[in-house]
Amino acid sequence: MTQTLADMRRDYIRDGLSEAQAPAEPFSLFKQWFADAVKTEQPPVEPNTMTLATVDTDGRPHCRVLLLKGLDERGFTFFSNYDSAKGEQLAARPYAAMTFFWPSLERQVRIEGRVERVTAAESDAYFQVRPLGSRLGAWASPQSQVIKDRAELERLLAQVKERFLEQAPHCPPHWGGYRLLAERVEFWQGRASRLHDRLDYRLHDGVWSRERLAP
Ligand SMILES: Cc1cc2nc3c(=O)[nH]c(=O)nc-3n(C[C@H](O)[C@H](O)[C@H](O)COP(=O)(O)O)c2cc1C
């Protein structure tokens, strides 16, 4: 029997999230949840996968999947093409929201805040640890631009390979990191009968507050 969309549902029963478990700031809890996800998520799920939402100058939202590549007290870092659609949106409207979903843990984390570029030195340091193919790809692909066909991309890659025949590719000027400076972090733990736990951290004047939201 084919399951209809209306019939698709699963109860979430694995865990709870209480105020007693939650620290005064969100970063240590995020790190703990991330470490849990690294342990429990099975390939092909990558625990650092998230959805990043940005807005354009007409106020229209756009979202896409990206990989988180760094986290420290300054914020959440990801890498992309500065000339891409998201790059243009962030240049005009430097705010974003990212969502992580860890299905094995029945957990979601939502993070919102201002976005800034990381330094060129930080972008270069990360670029250099990427596999050669990814480094060449960053040079070859005019991300988010219309291309005629697959052959055009292959041609662009061939040109880049030719250019970097004798020297290792350095970080392109159009490619690098962004850091989301969190102003709001919400932790969501699935619970039975859709009565989930939600703890919402907000930053005001450098001080984090925490409240429980209704599911
Ligand atoms: C699992 C996964 C990981 C991805 N990681 C990245 C990434 O780290 N950086 C990136 O620029 N695009 C990444 N992409 C591609 C983006 O989803 C998107 O197609 C691309 O960044 C262009 O988006 P834009 O046109 O909105 O700028 C990833 C896609 C998937 C499915």
The ligand as an ORCA input file, in Angstrom:
! r2SCAN-3c Opt
* xyz 0 1
  C      25.658     18.403      0.940
  C      25.955     19.703      0.233
  C      27.015     20.481      0.656
  C      27.300     21.700      0.031
  N      28.308     22.473      0.520
  C      28.552     23.680     -0.055
  C      29.520     24.565      0.510
  O      30.118     24.300      1.578
  N      29.755     25.742     -0.134
  C      29.066     26.107     -1.270
  O      29.326     27.186     -1.809
  N      28.124     25.310     -1.803
  C      27.839     24.105     -1.227
  N      26.866     23.293     -1.743
  C      26.120     23.764     -2.947
  C      25.010     24.769     -2.520
  O      23.897     24.071     -1.998
  C      24.558     25.682     -3.670
  O      24.152     24.899     -4.767
  C      25.660     26.638     -4.147
  O      26.401     27.167     -3.060
  C      25.075     27.785     -4.963
  O      24.141     28.492     -4.173
  P      23.665     29.983     -4.562
  O      23.387     29.978     -6.048
  O      22.435     30.216     -3.741
  O      24.783     30.923     -4.212
  C      26.531     22.105     -1.103
  C      25.456     21.312     -1.522
  C      25.162     20.137     -0.849
  C      23.963     19.337     -1.292
*
